[in-house]
Amino acid sequence: MRVRYLYGKSIYLEPLIKGENGIRLSDLSHYSRLENEKMRDDEMKKIFIPRKDEMTLEINGYKLNPNDLVGDPIFSITPRHCYCLCMSNRGNDDELYRTFQADVCIAFDVDELERRLSICFEFLKGSHIIGKDVIYYDTSTLHGLDKSPDELVFYKPNQFSHESEYRIAWFYPLDKKHFLSKEKNIPIRLKDESSHMTVFHKEKNIITDCIVDVYRCNIC
């Protein structure tokens, strides 16, 4: 059993702990809009800024002098859009309570949680769940630049490495734009707005059975 930890405010997580509400995944663009600047990150752009003096640029057989360049080159790569649940490998950690402005930490059997989420998402054919540790990269290197859009979902700059993040991502078919409903079509993704998806079931223990322990912040 692998255990991973979900941090948050008790006002939002207590209903989850009690089985009164489901677990929430947020779309990848949401993290650029977080009020907490220590967590804010434009996840839809993976930036690589290699040092110009470490690169060789040649045009028609002529090598450019790095000192003649205005600045270091900037590469911006777009990962695949998806919905995420961001957890951590670090549990009941004072630093993370402060960073996340959290007062509760839930320990999950992440293997069972992913299995149950996968069952819940079977309603949309072609979608799937992937859970992986996040890889932290130095933006001054090209490490990660060769990765696929799917893989880049699990890459973040080194400045966030203290989070030791484990990410559960729900990938949906990119050609699907809406959830079909009798009342109206519900967009899977909103333009310039955050989208959230809460997974729940009439069997309330579908999520609570995956909870291993609950910790409360001692410093809050």
N, C-alpha and C positions, 0 to 999 in steps of 0.2 A: 504494500500500500504506500503510495506516494502522498505526502501531506503538503498542501500549499495553503497560503494564508491570505484572507481577504480583509483589508482594513477599511474602516469607514466610520461615519458618525452613527451613534446608537439610534438617533431619531429615524434613520433610514434603514438600518440593519436589524433592529429589534423585530419588526414584523416578519422579516425573513427568518430569523432565528426561531420565532414562535410558529412558523408555518402559516402566517396570515398573508404573506405576499411572496412573490417569486424572486428569482435572481435576475439582475439587470445587466444586459450587454449594451455597450455604446458603440456607435459607428466610429470609424477610425478618424474622421475629421473632428470629432467632438473634443479631442484632447488639445487642440489648438485654441479652444475657447474656455478652458478651465480658469476659474477665478484664482485658484491657487497657483501663483507663478512658479513655485518650486516644482510643480508637476507639469506645467504647461509645455507642450511640445507639438510642433506642426508635424503630425505623423504622416500626413499625405505628401510630405517632401523629405526625402533622405538626402542630406547635403554632404558633399565631399569636397574639401578644399585642399588639395595637395599643394605643397610648397613649390613655387615656380622653379627654385634652384635645384629641385630634385627631378624635374621633368625635362625631356628633350623634345623640342618642337622643330620639325623640319618641313619646309615648304619648297617644293620644286628643287630639292637638293641643297637648300640653304638652311643652315641651322640658326635659329633665332637665339640671340643672347638673352638669357633669363632676366638680366638687369634692364632690358629694354621693354619688358612687359609692364603694364600698368599695375598689375597685382597678381595674386595667386589665382589660378583658374578655379572656377566654381562649377561643380557638376550637381545638378538637381534631378533626382530620380523619383518617380511616382510609384509607390507600392500599390498592390491590389486593394481596392476598397473592401472592407469587411466589417463585422461587428466583433467587439472584443470584451472580454472580462479580464481585468488586470489584477493579478495576485502577486504574491511574493514568496520567495524561498525562506525569508526571515520571518519568524513568528514571535509575537509578543515583544517587539523590539522598541525600546524607548525612542530611538532616533526616527523610526518610521512613523510612530504615533505623531511625532512633531512634524515631520515632513508632510504627511498626508492629512494633518489637522484632524486626526481620528481619535476616537475614544473607545473603540471596540475592534477586536481582531478575531475573525472566525477561521478556525482550522478545518480544512476540507480534505476528505479522501478524494483527491482530484481525479483518480482513475474512474471511480464510480460516478462522480459528477459529470465527467465527459461522456461516459457511456449513456447516462440518462438524458443529457442534453442532446446527444446524437439521435436518440429515439424521438425526442420532442420535435426535432427539426426534420424528421422524415417527411413531414407534410409537403416540403418543397423539394421536388426531385432535382437532383444534381447538386444539392448543397451538402456541405460536410463540415465537421468540426476538427480542428487541429489544436493541440496543446503543446507548447514548447517553451523552454527557457529562452529569454531574450538574450541576444548577443549584443554586447556593447562594443562600439567601434570608435577609433580615433578619426575624427573628421579630417585630419590633415593627411590621412592616408587614403588609398584606394580600396582598402579592405571592405568588401561588401558590394562594391560597384558592379561586380559581375554576377550578382545574385538575381534571381527571377523576382518579378513583382510579388509573388506569393511569399517567397522567403524574406523579402525586405520588411514584411509586416512584423517580423521578429527581430529587427535590428533597431538599435537606438544609440544615440551618441553617448560617449563615455561619461558625460556629466551626470547621467542618471544611473550609473552603475551601482550606487549605494542602495537602490531599490531592489536589486536582485530579483527582477520581475520574471514571473511565469505568466504567460499569456495564453488564454483560450480564445481562439478566433473562429468565428463562423463565416465560412466562405459560401456565397450564394452565386448562382449562375449570373454572370454579368449582363446577359441579354434579357434578364427578367427585371422589369422596372417597377412592378406593382405586386402587392398581395391582392388577390381577388376576394372581394367581399360582396355580399348581397346588396349592401347599402351603397358602397362606392369602392373604387380602387384605391388602395392605400399605398403611397409611394414607399419603396424600400429605402430610398435615399432622398433627403431633402437638400435642395441647393442652398448653400451658405447658411445652413442651420444644422444643429445637432439632432441626431435621431437616436432613440433608445428602444430597446426591445426587452420586455420582461417575460421570462419563461415561468409559467405556473401550471398547475394541474389541479383537478378536483381532488385528487389524492394528495393531500397537503404534505405528506412525508416524502414526496418525490425529490425534494431538495434537502429537507431537514435530516433525512437518513444519511446524507453524505457529510454531515457536520460531525467532526471528531471532538472538537472542544471549542470553547468560547472564552476569550480573555478580555479583561477590562483594563483600561489604561490606569496606571498607578500615579502618573505624573500630571494628568489632566485636571 
